[in-house]
Amino acid sequence: VQLQASGGGLVQPGGSLRLSCQFSGGAFKTYELGWFRQAPGKEREFVAKVSTSGGSTAYADSVKGRFTISKDYAKTTVFLQMNNLSPEDTAVYYCNGYGTWGQGTLVTVSS
């Protein structure tokens, strides 16, 4: 399995970004997929995950109500819609599927 993350960039506080994680080399519908992030000088932390069916999601308390994770089965892609971003959301974001990691995409929230 390979995971290819994209969509990061520079955004102002209060802005939005949508991250994408392209899945390949396996059975997409059998994978629970998640997003993690690692801020400078900090450990990698859980952000969100979505179940194999896409019907169940979970979020870190710090992003609840602002971030939404979803799966697109036609595109075999998992998305992370991030709204109302704050500087505390600045980090490299990684997608993960049962221990397989994507390469990360940098999100910088700054004015």
N, C-alpha and C positions, 0 to 999 in steps of 0.2 A: 504494500500500500504506500502511496505517496500523497502528501498534502502540500498544496502550493497556496500560500497566503498572499493576499494583495489588498490594496485599498487604503493603506495608511497614508499619512501626510500631515501637513501643518494646518491647524484649524484654530480659530479664535474661541475663547471661552463662550459657552452657550451655543456653539455650532454643532454640526452633525457630520458623521462619517459612516460609511457602510463598508465593513470589511468582508472579504470573500475568501473562502478556502476551497479550492478545487480539489476534489478527491479522485484518485485513480488507482487502478491496480487491484481492486477488490470489490466486494459486494457492498455497495453503498448503503443499501437498506438494512444491512445487518450491523451497522456500526453506530454506536452512541458516539457523538462528536462534541467536542467542547472547545472553548477558548480560554486561554490563560494569558497572563501578562507579567512582564517583569520591568519594573521601574529601575532607574539608575540607583545602584547601591542597595537594592532590595532583592528579596527572594521572589521567585516566580510564584504567582498566586492564581487561584481559580477565579474565573470571571462568569462563565455560563456554560451550560451543557444542554443538549437536546437528545431525546431518546431515539432509539432505532426507528420508531414509527413517526417520529416528529410530533407526537401528541403530548409529550411531557417535557417540560423545561425546568431548569433550576438556575438560580442566579446568586452571585455574591451579594450580600446586603448593600455593599457600596454602589452597586449599579442597578439595583432593583428599581423599576419604574422609569429608567432612562435607556437601558439597553434591551434589545430584543434579538434572540437567536432563532434562526429558522433553517429548515432544510429544503432545498429544491431538488426533487428526485430526478427531474428531467435533465437538469444541468449537473447533477451529482456534486452539488456545491452547498456548503453551509455558510450562512451569512450572519454577521453581527451588526445590527443597526444600532448606532450609538448616537444618542441625542443629549442635548444639554450638557455638553462636555465641559469639564473643568480641568485646570492644570494638574490636578491630582490623577487624572486619567492618562497622563503622559507615560508611555511605556512602549516596549516592544511587545506586540501581541502575537501569540502563537496559537495555532489550532492543533488539536490533539485527538487521536482516535485510538483507543486501546494501546497506548504506549508509543504510538508513532507520532512524531512531531513534524510540523511544517517548519519552514525556515524563519518565520517571523516577519512582521511588518511593523514599521515604526509609526506610532501616533504621537504627535506633538501638539499640545494644546497651549497656546500662548498668544498674547496680544502683541 
